[in-house]
Amino acid sequence: MSFFTRILRSEPVQRAMGSILAAYLRFVGWTTRFAVEPLDPYADIAPLQPVITAMWHGEHLMVPLARRREDRAASLVSRSADGEIEARLLAALGIRAIRGSGARGRKTAAKGGVAALRAMLRALADGEMVVLTADVPKIARKAGLGIVTLAKLSGRPVVPIAVVGRRRVVLNNWDRTKIPLPFGRGAMIYGAPIHVAADADEAAMEAARAAIEASLDAVHARAAALLAR
């Protein structure tokens, strides 16, 4: 590990970066004019709280702007070095981080997936909304069964969401991460809640997975259409 990398991964630097990024995200939120659909999404969502909020990798940075101040929330964050900065960013925004992620082709224990699932179940049982990406690592916009399993075991509905800004920088990484820019237009689109029965079998879980994937694609398509006007 290089000296520069060690500096970036030091606790003081990561704490400072998290705070700076949180302040920047607030600034983006203050200067962005959002179109919201439905107009009063929490009229339907509030009675269902705590819900599981689903988002796509790469489209996740603006999602914290959709949280109401009165809603307690926790978000799944990877155990990577980048995840540490994201966890500190979320903490500055009042969102608790649950560390861990799923794994594809590797043991989930090494990524903290099993422990994270248990932590998310405890959070939901305690009344915290849980926010996580629905797609599996390294396969953007392909929903996995992890979020379906969480919904099945917790009994809480999944609410797909898209929070998108028209002015943004797109990174050249696997999930095409969108960095929002201030002083623009945005769209905040909520999908209909998706429920997964406690006794859902393999076919029912696959149907729920496909429904979450289709709904996330639909809310992002709607957001894009609004911003294209």
C-alpha beads as a LAMMPS data file, in Angstrom:
LAMMPS data file: protein, C-alpha beads

229 atoms
228 bonds

1 atom types
1 bond types

-500.0 500.0 xlo xhi
-500.0 500.0 ylo yhi
-500.0 500.0 zlo zhi

Masses

1 110.0

Atoms # bond

1 1 1 0.000 0.000 0.000
2 1 1 1.432 3.361 -1.045
3 1 1 1.943 6.275 1.345
4 1 1 -0.790 8.251 -0.471
5 1 1 -3.241 5.353 -0.090
6 1 1 -2.445 5.066 3.611
7 1 1 -3.164 8.773 4.025
8 1 1 -6.494 8.453 2.197
9 1 1 -7.491 5.506 4.368
10 1 1 -6.531 7.154 7.638
11 1 1 -9.377 7.802 10.056
12 1 1 -9.039 11.636 10.186
13 1 1 -8.950 11.942 6.385
14 1 1 -11.923 9.639 5.859
15 1 1 -13.912 11.480 8.534
16 1 1 -13.140 14.819 6.879
17 1 1 -13.991 13.517 3.415
18 1 1 -17.309 12.152 4.678
19 1 1 -18.233 15.509 6.208
20 1 1 -17.222 17.449 3.089
21 1 1 -19.171 15.149 0.788
22 1 1 -22.238 15.345 3.036
23 1 1 -22.085 19.153 2.945
24 1 1 -21.747 19.039 -0.834
25 1 1 -24.734 16.715 -1.179
26 1 1 -26.839 19.033 0.981
27 1 1 -25.794 21.929 -1.263
28 1 1 -26.840 19.963 -4.343
29 1 1 -30.199 19.257 -2.715
30 1 1 -30.743 22.924 -1.842
31 1 1 -29.968 24.099 -5.380
32 1 1 -31.820 21.403 -7.336
33 1 1 -35.467 21.843 -8.413
34 1 1 -37.032 18.412 -8.014
35 1 1 -40.098 17.062 -9.760
36 1 1 -41.637 14.504 -7.387
37 1 1 -43.980 11.642 -8.343
38 1 1 -46.343 10.907 -6.805
39 1 1 -46.741 14.441 -5.443
40 1 1 -47.167 13.216 -1.858
41 1 1 -45.358 9.859 -1.828
42 1 1 -45.314 9.557 1.939
43 1 1 -49.104 9.608 2.086
44 1 1 -48.877 5.961 0.995
45 1 1 -45.447 5.107 2.385
46 1 1 -45.741 6.510 5.924
47 1 1 -48.390 3.986 7.071
48 1 1 -46.120 1.171 5.835
49 1 1 -42.981 2.307 7.666
50 1 1 -40.442 0.956 8.181
51 1 1 -39.979 0.095 4.519
52 1 1 -37.082 -1.293 2.514
53 1 1 -35.938 1.324 -0.011
54 1 1 -34.427 -0.158 -3.173
55 1 1 -32.035 1.685 -5.480
56 1 1 -29.590 0.857 -8.244
57 1 1 -25.810 0.918 -7.883
58 1 1 -24.410 4.062 -9.468
59 1 1 -27.678 5.942 -8.925
60 1 1 -27.438 5.933 -5.137
61 1 1 -25.702 9.182 -4.198
62 1 1 -28.799 11.404 -4.267
63 1 1 -31.158 8.913 -2.588
64 1 1 -30.477 10.290 0.942
65 1 1 -32.127 13.532 -0.207
66 1 1 -35.473 11.695 -0.320
67 1 1 -35.480 10.878 3.401
68 1 1 -37.716 12.914 5.674
69 1 1 -35.966 14.223 8.778
70 1 1 -38.358 12.366 11.065
71 1 1 -37.616 8.985 9.483
72 1 1 -34.937 6.880 11.149
73 1 1 -32.903 5.123 8.494
74 1 1 -30.043 2.692 8.063
75 1 1 -28.228 1.946 4.818
76 1 1 -26.215 -1.073 3.726
77 1 1 -22.626 -0.045 2.950
78 1 1 -19.781 -2.278 1.810
79 1 1 -16.778 -2.989 3.994
80 1 1 -14.409 -1.499 1.406
81 1 1 -12.288 1.617 1.900
82 1 1 -14.693 3.562 -0.318
83 1 1 -17.517 2.208 1.828
84 1 1 -15.869 3.719 4.909
85 1 1 -16.085 7.196 3.389
86 1 1 -19.683 6.551 2.353
87 1 1 -20.526 5.408 5.883
88 1 1 -19.151 8.658 7.297
89 1 1 -21.047 10.665 4.668
90 1 1 -24.287 8.927 5.676
91 1 1 -23.593 9.482 9.377
92 1 1 -23.233 13.215 8.708
93 1 1 -26.665 13.070 7.050
94 1 1 -28.245 11.257 9.991
95 1 1 -28.309 7.801 8.381
96 1 1 -26.780 4.826 10.178
97 1 1 -24.514 2.534 8.165
98 1 1 -24.780 -1.255 8.274
99 1 1 -21.498 -2.662 6.977
100 1 1 -21.482 -5.625 4.657
101 1 1 -22.542 -6.691 1.185
102 1 1 -23.477 -9.697 -0.880
103 1 1 -20.969 -11.726 -2.831
104 1 1 -21.037 -13.306 -6.272
105 1 1 -18.951 -16.417 -6.630
106 1 1 -17.443 -15.959 -3.163
107 1 1 -18.420 -16.830 0.368
108 1 1 -20.884 -14.257 1.638
109 1 1 -19.360 -14.475 5.127
110 1 1 -16.168 -12.873 3.825
111 1 1 -18.171 -9.870 2.624
112 1 1 -20.266 -9.652 5.774
113 1 1 -23.474 -10.556 3.957
114 1 1 -24.967 -12.832 6.607
115 1 1 -24.154 -10.467 9.482
116 1 1 -25.523 -7.548 7.450
117 1 1 -28.788 -9.388 6.790
118 1 1 -29.234 -9.969 10.500
119 1 1 -28.430 -6.336 11.236
120 1 1 -30.960 -5.140 8.653
121 1 1 -33.635 -7.397 10.120
122 1 1 -32.933 -5.954 13.577
123 1 1 -33.101 -2.421 12.175
124 1 1 -36.485 -3.023 10.555
125 1 1 -37.815 -4.679 13.699
126 1 1 -36.696 -1.596 15.628
127 1 1 -38.562 0.748 13.269
128 1 1 -35.676 1.903 11.065
129 1 1 -36.165 2.214 7.332
130 1 1 -33.467 0.233 5.499
131 1 1 -31.933 1.460 2.233
132 1 1 -29.880 -0.768 -0.044
133 1 1 -28.936 -1.384 -3.648
134 1 1 -30.995 -4.123 -5.253
135 1 1 -28.497 -5.197 -7.885
136 1 1 -25.787 -7.730 -7.210
137 1 1 -22.134 -6.579 -7.063
138 1 1 -20.471 -5.994 -10.439
139 1 1 -23.723 -6.607 -12.384
140 1 1 -25.414 -3.236 -12.559
141 1 1 -29.215 -3.083 -12.835
142 1 1 -29.728 -6.807 -12.377
143 1 1 -31.665 -7.306 -9.152
144 1 1 -30.555 -10.095 -6.851
145 1 1 -32.432 -12.190 -4.348
146 1 1 -30.829 -10.530 -1.318
147 1 1 -33.380 -7.731 -1.073
148 1 1 -36.192 -10.234 -1.698
149 1 1 -34.950 -12.390 1.170
150 1 1 -34.858 -9.360 3.448
151 1 1 -38.457 -8.492 2.536
152 1 1 -39.605 -12.074 3.060
153 1 1 -37.972 -12.489 6.465
154 1 1 -38.914 -9.036 7.757
155 1 1 -42.423 -8.770 6.367
156 1 1 -41.664 -5.210 5.229
157 1 1 -42.468 -3.948 1.704
158 1 1 -39.872 -2.866 -0.852
159 1 1 -40.219 0.666 -2.274
160 1 1 -38.134 1.258 -5.441
161 1 1 -36.863 4.817 -5.841
162 1 1 -35.000 6.956 -8.352
163 1 1 -33.433 10.280 -7.356
164 1 1 -31.721 11.724 -10.398
165 1 1 -30.203 15.069 -11.329
166 1 1 -29.977 16.349 -14.880
167 1 1 -26.566 17.967 -14.291
168 1 1 -24.083 15.259 -13.347
169 1 1 -20.728 13.664 -14.013
170 1 1 -20.693 9.975 -14.964
171 1 1 -17.699 7.969 -13.756
172 1 1 -16.096 5.323 -15.938
173 1 1 -16.516 2.455 -13.471
174 1 1 -18.564 -0.753 -13.473
175 1 1 -21.788 0.858 -12.206
176 1 1 -21.360 4.200 -14.039
177 1 1 -21.650 6.168 -10.773
178 1 1 -23.441 9.487 -11.231
179 1 1 -21.936 12.467 -9.364
180 1 1 -24.660 15.135 -9.082
181 1 1 -23.923 18.782 -9.798
182 1 1 -25.744 21.742 -8.217
183 1 1 -28.043 24.327 -9.806
184 1 1 -30.086 22.035 -12.004
185 1 1 -33.291 20.091 -12.297
186 1 1 -33.939 16.757 -10.666
187 1 1 -36.546 14.014 -10.455
188 1 1 -37.562 12.014 -7.386
189 1 1 -39.736 9.063 -8.421
190 1 1 -41.213 6.494 -6.032
191 1 1 -42.464 3.094 -7.179
192 1 1 -45.403 1.216 -5.721
193 1 1 -44.600 -0.940 -2.652
194 1 1 -43.776 -4.571 -3.438
195 1 1 -44.653 -7.181 -0.806
196 1 1 -43.068 -10.609 -0.408
197 1 1 -45.062 -13.212 1.505
198 1 1 -43.441 -14.964 4.462
199 1 1 -44.166 -18.317 2.829
200 1 1 -42.942 -17.304 -0.641
201 1 1 -41.445 -20.262 -2.495
202 1 1 -38.659 -20.150 -5.065
203 1 1 -41.009 -19.165 -7.902
204 1 1 -42.650 -16.408 -5.856
205 1 1 -39.277 -15.017 -4.818
206 1 1 -38.114 -14.950 -8.427
207 1 1 -41.325 -13.141 -9.380
208 1 1 -40.685 -10.558 -6.635
209 1 1 -37.083 -10.143 -7.781
210 1 1 -38.244 -9.516 -11.356
211 1 1 -40.900 -7.059 -10.107
212 1 1 -38.323 -5.057 -8.143
213 1 1 -36.005 -4.966 -11.138
214 1 1 -38.797 -3.862 -13.485
215 1 1 -40.010 -1.195 -11.051
216 1 1 -36.527 0.254 -10.576
217 1 1 -36.092 0.414 -14.346
218 1 1 -39.515 2.068 -14.640
219 1 1 -38.879 4.795 -12.046
220 1 1 -35.537 5.609 -13.661
221 1 1 -37.126 5.721 -17.103
222 1 1 -39.784 8.085 -15.776
223 1 1 -37.138 10.281 -14.153
224 1 1 -35.208 10.422 -17.424
225 1 1 -38.368 11.338 -19.332
226 1 1 -39.153 14.197 -16.950
227 1 1 -35.630 15.581 -17.137
228 1 1 -35.608 15.369 -20.935
229 1 1 -38.511 17.808 -21.228

Bonds

1 1 1 2
2 1 2 3
3 1 3 4
4 1 4 5
5 1 5 6
6 1 6 7
7 1 7 8
8 1 8 9
9 1 9 10
10 1 10 11
11 1 11 12
12 1 12 13
13 1 13 14
14 1 14 15
15 1 15 16
16 1 16 17
17 1 17 18
18 1 18 19
19 1 19 20
20 1 20 21
21 1 21 22
22 1 22 23
23 1 23 24
24 1 24 25
25 1 25 26
26 1 26 27
27 1 27 28
28 1 28 29
29 1 29 30
30 1 30 31
31 1 31 32
32 1 32 33
33 1 33 34
34 1 34 35
35 1 35 36
36 1 36 37
37 1 37 38
38 1 38 39
39 1 39 40
40 1 40 41
41 1 41 42
42 1 42 43
43 1 43 44
44 1 44 45
45 1 45 46
46 1 46 47
47 1 47 48
48 1 48 49
49 1 49 50
50 1 50 51
51 1 51 52
52 1 52 53
53 1 53 54
54 1 54 55
55 1 55 56
56 1 56 57
57 1 57 58
58 1 58 59
59 1 59 60
60 1 60 61
61 1 61 62
62 1 62 63
63 1 63 64
64 1 64 65
65 1 65 66
66 1 66 67
67 1 67 68
68 1 68 69
69 1 69 70
70 1 70 71
71 1 71 72
72 1 72 73
73 1 73 74
74 1 74 75
75 1 75 76
76 1 76 77
77 1 77 78
78 1 78 79
79 1 79 80
80 1 80 81
81 1 81 82
82 1 82 83
83 1 83 84
84 1 84 85
85 1 85 86
86 1 86 87
87 1 87 88
88 1 88 89
89 1 89 90
90 1 90 91
91 1 91 92
92 1 92 93
93 1 93 94
94 1 94 95
95 1 95 96
96 1 96 97
97 1 97 98
98 1 98 99
99 1 99 100
100 1 100 101
101 1 101 102
102 1 102 103
103 1 103 104
104 1 104 105
105 1 105 106
106 1 106 107
107 1 107 108
108 1 108 109
109 1 109 110
110 1 110 111
111 1 111 112
112 1 112 113
113 1 113 114
114 1 114 115
115 1 115 116
116 1 116 117
117 1 117 118
118 1 118 119
119 1 119 120
120 1 120 121
121 1 121 122
122 1 122 123
123 1 123 124
124 1 124 125
125 1 125 126
126 1 126 127
127 1 127 128
128 1 128 129
129 1 129 130
130 1 130 131
131 1 131 132
132 1 132 133
133 1 133 134
134 1 134 135
135 1 135 136
136 1 136 137
137 1 137 138
138 1 138 139
139 1 139 140
140 1 140 141
141 1 141 142
142 1 142 143
143 1 143 144
144 1 144 145
145 1 145 146
146 1 146 147
147 1 147 148
148 1 148 149
149 1 149 150
150 1 150 151
151 1 151 152
152 1 152 153
153 1 153 154
154 1 154 155
155 1 155 156
156 1 156 157
157 1 157 158
158 1 158 159
159 1 159 160
160 1 160 161
161 1 161 162
162 1 162 163
163 1 163 164
164 1 164 165
165 1 165 166
166 1 166 167
167 1 167 168
168 1 168 169
169 1 169 170
170 1 170 171
171 1 171 172
172 1 172 173
173 1 173 174
174 1 174 175
175 1 175 176
176 1 176 177
177 1 177 178
178 1 178 179
179 1 179 180
180 1 180 181
181 1 181 182
182 1 182 183
183 1 183 184
184 1 184 185
185 1 185 186
186 1 186 187
187 1 187 188
188 1 188 189
189 1 189 190
190 1 190 191
191 1 191 192
192 1 192 193
193 1 193 194
194 1 194 195
195 1 195 196
196 1 196 197
197 1 197 198
198 1 198 199
199 1 199 200
200 1 200 201
201 1 201 202
202 1 202 203
203 1 203 204
204 1 204 205
205 1 205 206
206 1 206 207
207 1 207 208
208 1 208 209
209 1 209 210
210 1 210 211
211 1 211 212
212 1 212 213
213 1 213 214
214 1 214 215
215 1 215 216
216 1 216 217
217 1 217 218
218 1 218 219
219 1 219 220
220 1 220 221
221 1 221 222
222 1 222 223
223 1 223 224
224 1 224 225
225 1 225 226
226 1 226 227
227 1 227 228
228 1 228 229
